[in-house]
Amino acid sequence: MANHKSALKRIRSNETKRLRNKYQHKTTRNAVRDLRSVEDKKDAEEKLVKVISMLDKLAKTNIIHKNKAANLKSKLTKHVAAL
C-alpha cells in the first residue's frame, strides 16, 4: 500500500484515466465494427469521417499507436471506396 499522500492521489487518478481510456477505446472499436457492417455508401462515408476523428484522438493521446490508427484509417477508407 502507498505511504505518501501523492502516491494515493496518483493511484486514484490512474484509475480514473484507465477507465476513461478503456471507454474511449471500446467506443471507437464499436464504431469501426459498425462502419464495416454498413452496406450503403453514402451512410458509410458519413460514418467514416467520425471514425477517423475518433482514431486520431486515440492516437494523439497514446491510447493506440499512431501507426495502428493510420492502418485502420487506410483499411476503412479502402473498404468505403469499394462499396
Beta strands, then each sheet from edge to edge (+ up, - down):
end
